[in-house]
Structure formats: structure tokens, C-alpha cells
Amino acid sequence: MTTFVNATAAYRQGQRTLPREYYTAPDLYAAEQERIFARRWVCVGREAEIAEPGAFVVREIAGESLIVVRGRDGAARALYNVCRHRGTRLCEEPRGRFSETIQCPYHAWTYTLDGTLIGAPHMSEVAGFDKRDYPLRAAALERWEGFLFVSLAREPEPFAQAFAPLLERFRRFNLAALRPARRIEYDVRANWKLVFQNYSECLHCPVIHPALARLTPYTSGENDLVEGPYLGGYMVLTRPGGSLTLSGRACGVPVGDLPADDRHRVYFYSIFPNLLLSLHPDYVMFHTLWPAGPERTRITCEWLFHPDAFGRPDFDPDDAVRFWDETNRQDWHVCELSQAGVASRAYEPGPYSPREGISAAWDREFLRAIGHARAE
């Protein structure tokens, strides 16, 4: 949601917000889906969602439906939700668990959890038919810090290369071991870029989020990633040993073996194109964004805590969840107001201030990714 102060390193005098059509035009939305979401590494959630063999979630990326499933061998895979017989959608439920196989509801073609075709009624009567030629199509899948990422590209950029700035950056926060406590899903009537831009600055915080501003002043902190697909930095907590909660107190044990400075900071990073990562001393919150049209975005927000927190009598995840649910809804409302405004014929791009330098840097990365980069 919030962040990013001391952003002059990312600020460029004269940069302005994006033109109206980037938030409203169906053809530009289609171009985003093809040039960004169909090519980049997209976060599809946490490994914990498919912890057991057969567990699956269905995700839609750039108009494609994917079954993200844990195999009998323990490996996670992303399989296109398309039968190799007549193209029928295999799975209708958003999540669940397959007993042993994946079976098409139309003609009962049957696949193992790794996508191998093992059953095709009457196809043995077809000369030359070989089940080995018809596995489910798979998309590239990679793991990072307990998150799963998928790329639809035929030859995606190697994940280690694409994520080089982040690979070890958050290791002290113990992300891979954290356990989920809550999930809230939101349906926001605003373009996905407005959500990223809102998250990437806290100039609005004293106006929109007075409770947040009391706990972490928007003029505090520093940015450490100021150009490219990964942007962000930290803000400082006013209360020693506190956190961003309704009470202002920490609601769980420290997420990792944090150095002294990190115990009174909150880090906020936008990870292009669909992940927002917020790192607190006592919990981690993340948002995944799912564009659903030029003027609509579905957002999933989850809260993660150290496993040791769950057995303690003083563990109160709702202290954080309720704080951020209120803050999220404030943000989504103002994003919807922004969407209504930028759709007006009266709107024209306005100037960014130095306090919005990360938002401006995000725009530059977006324009590069879609192939519309402005002349520097």
C-alpha cells in the first residue's frame, strides 16, 4: 500500500503521470496481457497452498487457465487447464485436491499429476496413436522464498537472472518458513497500475491513512531499489518494539533473526508485475494483483507469521489483519476515485513530485516492458 520516501534518486524533473488511455483502453489492456503478463514471471501464490500431493490451485494469467499442482514426487508444476483431446477445461474449482489423477469431464482422458496421459478411451483403435505424445502442456515454474512464480513464455528469462536483485535480499526475514494466518480477497474497480502507483508512495498517507501516519511518518526512511522491475525501501516505526497494528504493538514473534535496525522498520517492495511485499518485524504481508479488465483488479492479501507464533497465548494476528484491511480499503477506495477521474475527458497527465519518485520509476519500467518507453 504505502511507501517510499527520500525518492529523489528515482525522481526525474518533469516526469508526468500516464495518459488516460493506459487506464481505460481495451487495446492497451490486451497489449499488457500479451507483452507483460504472458512473458514475465508472475507470482501465483505460496507453496503452502499446495503442500500435499494432489493439492492444487487454479490461476488465470493473460487469459490462460493454469492448474498449479503438487505431484506425487513432491514437485510443483503449472499445467495448462486444457485437455489434449478436444481442448476441454479440466478443472472448474479454484482450489482443491486431486485423489490420484486429473480426468477430463468430457471424454475421460486421464492424466497423472505430472501431466502424463494414462487413459484415452478408444484411442487404442486409432492407428499410430501413442499416449506419450499427448501430455498436458506445462508452463515454466520457479520457487523463491516460499513463493511460486510462473512464466508463459516459450523461452522465459532465466529466473535467477530476472530476480538477481532479490534472490538473497530478504533472507533474514525467514520468508520460506513463514506460515499463513489470514487471506482476504478484494475486487477493486480500478486499473492494476493505479494500485501499484498508490503502493509506491506515502505522500497520501497523512490524508488517507491517519492511523498509519501516526505509526510510521511518511517522511521517514530510505529507498534502496529505485530503478527497474523491483522498487522500494523502508519506513521507520515511531514506537520501539512496535509494528503496524491496531494496537501499535507487535502481534507475533520476530519473523527471523533480524538486526537491530530492522526491528523498528517496515519494508515495502513492488515486484513487477503482480506482487507487493511488505516486511514487518513480526509478520509479512503480501498482495497479488490479478487484472480483470482495464478498470478492474482482483487482489489477494495474505498475512504470514513465524511458525512459533501460532502456539503462543499472546499471538493476535487480527491486530495486524484488521489494521491493514482498513488501510487496504482506504487505498482501494481512493484508487477507484482515481480511476473515475482519469477516465474523464478533462484528465491530462500531471507532474510527479520528488515524494512520488518510485511511482515515476514504476511508470518507466511499465513503459519499457510494454515497449512504449519514453525518450530519456
C-alpha positions as CSV (number, residue, x, y, z in Angstrom):
1,M,0.0,0.0,0.0
2,T,2.2,2.8,1.2
3,T,5.7,3.8,1.0
4,F,8.7,5.2,-0.3
5,V,10.3,8.3,0.8
6,N,13.6,10.1,0.1
7,A,12.9,9.1,-3.5
8,T,14.9,11.8,-5.3
9,A,17.2,9.2,-6.8
10,A,14.3,7.8,-8.7
11,Y,12.7,11.2,-9.4
12,R,13.3,12.9,-12.8
13,Q,12.3,16.5,-13.2
14,G,9.3,16.9,-15.5
15,Q,8.1,13.3,-15.4
16,R,4.3,13.2,-15.6
17,T,1.6,10.6,-14.9
18,L,0.5,8.2,-17.7
19,P,-2.1,9.3,-20.3
20,R,-5.7,8.4,-20.0
21,E,-5.7,5.5,-22.5
22,Y,-3.3,3.5,-20.3
23,Y,-6.0,3.1,-17.7
24,T,-9.1,2.8,-20.0
25,A,-8.3,1.5,-23.5
26,P,-9.1,-2.2,-24.2
27,D,-6.4,-2.5,-26.8
28,L,-3.7,-1.3,-24.4
29,Y,-5.0,-3.7,-21.7
30,A,-4.7,-6.5,-24.3
31,A,-1.2,-5.4,-25.1
32,E,-0.3,-5.5,-21.4
33,Q,-1.6,-9.0,-21.1
34,E,0.4,-10.2,-24.1
35,R,3.7,-8.3,-23.6
36,I,3.9,-8.3,-19.8
37,F,1.8,-11.0,-18.1
38,A,2.4,-13.6,-20.8
39,R,6.2,-13.0,-20.8
40,R,7.2,-12.1,-17.2
41,W,7.5,-14.2,-14.1
42,V,4.1,-13.9,-12.4
43,C,3.6,-14.7,-8.7
44,V,0.8,-17.4,-8.3
45,G,0.9,-17.6,-4.5
46,R,2.7,-19.6,-1.8
47,E,4.0,-23.2,-1.9
48,A,2.0,-23.8,1.3
49,E,-1.2,-23.6,-0.7
50,I,-0.3,-26.9,-2.4
51,A,1.6,-28.5,0.5
52,E,0.4,-32.1,-0.1
53,P,0.5,-34.3,-3.2
54,G,-2.6,-33.7,-5.3
55,A,-3.3,-30.2,-3.8
56,F,-3.9,-27.6,-6.5
57,V,-4.9,-24.0,-7.2
58,V,-6.1,-22.7,-10.5
59,R,-4.7,-19.4,-11.6
60,E,-5.5,-17.3,-14.7
61,I,-2.7,-15.4,-16.4
62,A,-3.1,-13.4,-19.6
63,G,-6.3,-15.3,-20.4
64,E,-4.8,-18.7,-19.8
65,S,-6.0,-21.0,-17.0
66,L,-3.3,-23.0,-15.2
67,I,-3.5,-25.8,-12.7
68,V,-0.7,-25.3,-10.2
69,V,-0.4,-28.7,-8.6
70,R,1.8,-30.7,-6.2
71,G,2.9,-34.0,-7.8
72,R,3.2,-37.4,-6.2
73,D,7.0,-36.8,-6.5
74,G,6.7,-33.7,-4.4
75,A,7.4,-31.3,-7.3
76,A,5.2,-28.3,-8.0
77,R,4.1,-27.9,-11.7
78,A,2.0,-25.5,-13.7
79,L,-0.2,-27.4,-16.2
80,Y,-2.4,-25.7,-18.7
81,N,-6.0,-26.4,-17.8
82,V,-6.7,-27.8,-21.3
83,C,-7.4,-31.4,-22.3
84,R,-5.3,-32.6,-25.2
85,H,-8.3,-34.3,-26.7
86,R,-10.9,-31.7,-27.5
87,G,-9.4,-28.7,-25.5
88,T,-12.0,-29.0,-22.7
89,R,-11.3,-27.2,-19.4
90,L,-10.2,-29.9,-17.0
91,C,-10.7,-28.3,-13.6
92,E,-13.5,-25.8,-12.6
93,E,-12.8,-25.4,-8.9
94,P,-10.4,-22.6,-7.8
95,R,-8.6,-24.9,-5.4
96,G,-8.8,-28.4,-4.0
97,R,-7.0,-31.8,-4.1
98,F,-6.9,-34.5,-6.8
99,S,-7.0,-38.0,-5.4
100,E,-4.7,-39.6,-7.8
101,T,-5.2,-38.3,-11.3
102,I,-6.7,-35.4,-13.4
103,Q,-9.6,-36.5,-15.5
104,C,-11.3,-34.6,-18.3
105,P,-15.1,-34.2,-17.6
106,Y,-16.0,-34.6,-21.3
107,H,-14.5,-37.8,-22.6
108,A,-12.5,-39.1,-19.6
109,W,-9.0,-38.6,-20.9
110,T,-7.0,-39.1,-17.7
111,Y,-3.6,-37.7,-16.7
112,T,-1.2,-38.2,-13.8
113,L,-0.4,-35.3,-11.6
114,D,2.8,-34.6,-13.7
115,G,0.6,-34.3,-16.8
116,T,1.3,-37.7,-18.4
117,L,-1.6,-39.1,-20.3
118,I,-2.5,-42.6,-19.0
119,G,-6.1,-43.0,-20.1
120,A,-7.7,-42.2,-23.5
121,P,-10.9,-44.3,-24.2
122,H,-11.0,-46.0,-27.6
123,M,-7.8,-44.3,-28.8
124,S,-6.1,-47.6,-29.0
125,E,-8.2,-48.2,-32.1
126,V,-6.5,-45.2,-33.8
127,A,-3.5,-46.3,-35.8
128,G,-0.3,-44.7,-34.7
129,F,-1.8,-43.1,-31.5
130,D,0.7,-43.0,-28.6
131,K,-0.3,-41.6,-25.2
132,R,3.2,-40.4,-24.7
133,D,2.6,-37.8,-27.4
134,Y,-0.2,-36.1,-25.5
135,P,0.9,-34.9,-22.1
136,L,-0.7,-31.8,-20.6
137,R,1.1,-28.7,-21.7
138,A,3.2,-27.1,-18.9
139,A,4.4,-23.6,-18.2
140,A,7.7,-22.8,-16.6
141,L,7.5,-22.7,-12.8
142,E,10.1,-21.5,-10.2
143,R,10.2,-21.2,-6.4
144,W,11.6,-18.2,-4.4
145,E,11.3,-17.7,-0.6
146,G,8.2,-19.8,-0.4
147,F,6.5,-18.1,-3.3
148,L,5.7,-19.8,-6.7
149,F,6.2,-18.0,-10.0
150,V,5.0,-19.0,-13.4
151,S,6.0,-17.8,-16.9
152,L,4.0,-18.5,-20.0
153,A,6.9,-17.5,-22.3
154,R,8.2,-20.3,-24.5
155,E,11.8,-19.3,-23.5
156,P,11.5,-17.2,-20.4
157,E,14.3,-15.2,-19.0
158,P,16.1,-17.5,-16.5
159,F,14.6,-16.9,-13.1
160,A,17.9,-16.4,-11.3
161,Q,18.8,-13.8,-13.9
162,A,15.5,-12.0,-13.8
163,F,15.4,-12.0,-9.9
164,A,19.1,-11.3,-9.3
165,P,18.4,-8.1,-7.3
166,L,16.1,-10.0,-4.9
167,L,17.5,-13.6,-4.6
168,E,19.2,-13.1,-1.2
169,R,17.9,-9.7,-0.2
170,F,15.2,-10.8,2.2
171,R,16.8,-14.0,3.6
172,R,16.9,-12.5,7.2
173,F,13.1,-12.4,7.1
174,N,12.8,-16.2,7.0
175,L,10.2,-15.9,4.3
176,A,10.2,-19.5,3.1
177,A,9.4,-20.8,6.6
178,L,6.6,-18.4,7.5
179,R,3.0,-19.7,7.8
180,P,-0.2,-18.1,6.6
181,A,-2.7,-16.9,9.2
182,R,-5.3,-15.0,7.1
183,R,-6.3,-14.3,3.5
184,I,-8.7,-11.6,2.2
185,E,-9.7,-11.1,-1.4
186,Y,-10.8,-7.8,-2.8
187,D,-12.4,-6.7,-6.0
188,V,-11.3,-3.2,-6.9
189,R,-12.9,-1.1,-9.7
190,A,-9.6,0.4,-10.8
191,N,-6.8,-0.4,-13.2
192,W,-4.0,-2.5,-11.8
193,K,-1.4,0.2,-12.5
194,L,-3.2,2.6,-10.1
195,V,-2.8,0.1,-7.3
196,F,1.0,-0.2,-7.9
197,Q,1.3,3.6,-8.1
198,N,-0.6,4.0,-4.9
199,Y,1.5,1.4,-3.1
200,S,4.7,3.2,-4.3
201,E,4.3,6.4,-2.4
202,C,3.2,7.6,1.0
203,L,2.6,11.3,0.2
204,H,-1.1,10.4,0.5
205,C,-0.7,8.8,3.9
206,P,-1.5,11.7,6.2
207,V,-4.7,12.4,4.3
208,I,-5.9,8.8,3.6
209,H,-4.3,6.9,6.4
210,P,-4.0,8.9,9.6
211,A,-3.6,5.8,11.8
212,L,-0.8,4.6,9.6
213,A,0.9,8.0,9.6
214,R,0.9,8.0,13.4
215,L,2.8,4.7,13.5
216,T,5.3,5.5,10.7
217,P,5.8,9.1,9.4
218,Y,5.8,9.3,5.7
219,T,8.9,11.5,5.8
220,S,11.0,8.7,7.4
221,G,13.1,6.0,5.8
222,E,15.0,5.4,2.7
223,N,14.7,3.6,-0.7
224,D,17.3,1.1,-1.8
225,L,15.8,-0.1,-5.1
226,V,15.0,2.9,-7.2
227,E,15.0,1.7,-10.9
228,G,13.9,-1.4,-12.7
229,P,11.2,-4.0,-12.1
230,Y,11.8,-4.2,-8.3
231,L,11.4,-1.0,-6.3
232,G,11.1,0.1,-2.7
233,G,12.7,0.7,0.7
234,Y,11.8,1.2,4.3
235,M,9.9,3.4,6.7
236,V,10.6,3.8,10.4
237,L,8.3,2.8,13.2
238,T,7.8,5.5,15.8
239,R,7.3,3.0,18.7
240,P,10.3,0.9,19.8
241,G,9.4,-2.7,19.5
242,G,6.1,-1.8,17.8
243,S,4.5,-2.7,14.5
244,L,1.8,-1.7,12.1
245,T,-1.2,-3.0,14.0
246,L,-4.3,-1.5,15.6
247,S,-2.6,-1.5,19.0
248,G,0.7,-0.3,17.7
249,R,2.3,-3.3,19.4
250,A,3.9,-6.3,17.8
251,C,1.4,-9.1,17.4
252,G,3.7,-12.0,16.9
253,V,7.3,-13.2,17.5
254,P,10.0,-11.8,15.2
255,V,9.8,-13.4,11.8
256,G,13.6,-14.0,11.7
257,D,16.9,-13.2,13.3
258,L,16.6,-9.5,12.5
259,P,19.4,-6.9,13.1
260,A,18.6,-4.1,15.4
261,D,17.7,-1.6,12.6
262,D,15.1,-4.0,11.1
263,R,13.3,-4.3,14.4
264,H,12.0,-0.7,14.0
265,R,11.5,-0.6,10.3
266,V,8.8,-1.7,7.8
267,Y,10.0,-2.5,4.2
268,F,7.8,-2.1,1.2
269,Y,8.7,-3.5,-2.2
270,S,6.8,-3.7,-5.5
271,I,7.8,-6.8,-7.5
272,F,6.8,-6.3,-11.2
273,P,4.3,-7.2,-12.5
274,N,1.9,-8.5,-9.7
275,L,3.4,-8.8,-6.3
276,L,3.5,-6.3,-3.4
277,L,5.7,-7.4,-0.5
278,S,5.5,-5.7,2.9
279,L,8.0,-6.9,5.6
280,H,7.3,-6.1,9.2
281,P,9.4,-7.2,12.2
282,D,6.6,-9.6,13.4
283,Y,4.8,-10.5,10.2
284,V,5.0,-10.3,6.4
285,M,2.0,-9.2,4.3
286,F,1.8,-9.6,0.6
287,H,-0.6,-8.7,-2.2
288,T,-1.0,-10.5,-5.5
289,L,-2.7,-8.5,-8.3
290,W,-4.9,-10.1,-11.0
291,P,-6.0,-7.6,-13.7
292,A,-9.6,-8.4,-14.8
293,G,-10.0,-5.6,-17.4
294,P,-8.9,-2.1,-18.0
295,E,-10.9,-0.9,-15.0
296,R,-11.0,-3.8,-12.6
297,T,-8.4,-5.6,-10.5
298,R,-8.8,-8.6,-8.2
299,I,-6.4,-8.5,-5.2
300,T,-5.5,-11.2,-2.8
301,C,-3.9,-10.1,0.5
302,E,-2.2,-12.6,2.9
303,W,-0.5,-12.3,6.3
304,L,2.4,-14.6,7.2
305,F,3.9,-15.3,10.7
306,H,6.7,-17.2,12.2
307,P,5.6,-20.8,13.0
308,D,6.4,-20.4,16.7
309,A,3.9,-17.5,17.0
310,F,0.9,-19.8,16.5
311,G,1.2,-21.6,19.8
312,R,1.6,-18.6,22.0
313,P,-1.3,-17.2,24.1
314,D,-0.4,-13.6,23.2
315,F,-0.5,-14.3,19.4
316,D,-3.1,-11.9,17.9
317,P,-2.9,-11.9,14.1
318,D,-6.2,-9.9,13.9
319,D,-4.3,-6.9,15.3
320,A,-2.4,-6.7,12.0
321,V,-5.1,-8.1,9.8
322,R,-7.7,-5.6,10.9
323,F,-5.2,-2.7,10.7
324,W,-4.3,-3.5,7.1
325,D,-7.8,-4.5,6.0
326,E,-8.9,-1.0,7.0
327,T,-5.9,0.6,5.3
328,N,-6.3,-1.6,2.2
329,R,-9.9,-0.5,1.8
330,Q,-8.9,3.2,2.1
331,D,-6.4,2.6,-0.7
332,W,-8.9,0.7,-2.9
333,H,-11.4,3.5,-2.5
334,V,-9.0,6.2,-3.5
335,C,-7.8,4.1,-6.4
336,E,-11.4,3.8,-7.6
337,L,-11.7,7.6,-7.3
338,S,-8.6,7.9,-9.4
339,Q,-10.0,5.5,-12.0
340,A,-13.1,7.6,-12.3
341,G,-11.1,10.7,-12.7
342,V,-8.5,9.5,-15.2
343,A,-11.4,8.2,-17.3
344,S,-12.7,11.8,-17.7
345,R,-12.0,13.8,-20.9
346,A,-10.9,16.5,-18.5
347,Y,-7.9,14.4,-17.3
348,E,-4.5,15.1,-18.6
349,P,-1.1,13.8,-17.2
350,G,0.0,15.7,-14.2
351,P,3.5,16.3,-12.7
352,Y,5.1,13.9,-10.2
353,S,6.7,15.4,-7.1
354,P,10.1,14.2,-5.6
355,R,8.0,12.3,-3.0
356,E,6.5,10.3,-5.8
357,G,9.8,9.2,-7.4
358,I,9.2,5.5,-7.0
359,S,5.8,5.8,-8.7
360,A,7.5,7.6,-11.5
361,A,10.2,4.9,-11.7
362,W,7.4,2.2,-11.8
363,D,5.8,4.0,-14.8
364,R,9.2,4.0,-16.6
365,E,9.6,0.2,-16.0
366,F,6.0,-0.4,-17.2
367,L,6.6,1.6,-20.4
368,R,9.8,-0.3,-21.1
369,A,8.0,-3.6,-20.5
370,I,5.1,-2.8,-22.9
371,G,7.5,-1.3,-25.5
372,H,6.4,2.3,-25.1
373,A,9.4,3.7,-23.4
374,R,9.7,7.4,-23.4
375,A,12.8,9.1,-24.6
376,E,15.2,9.8,-21.7
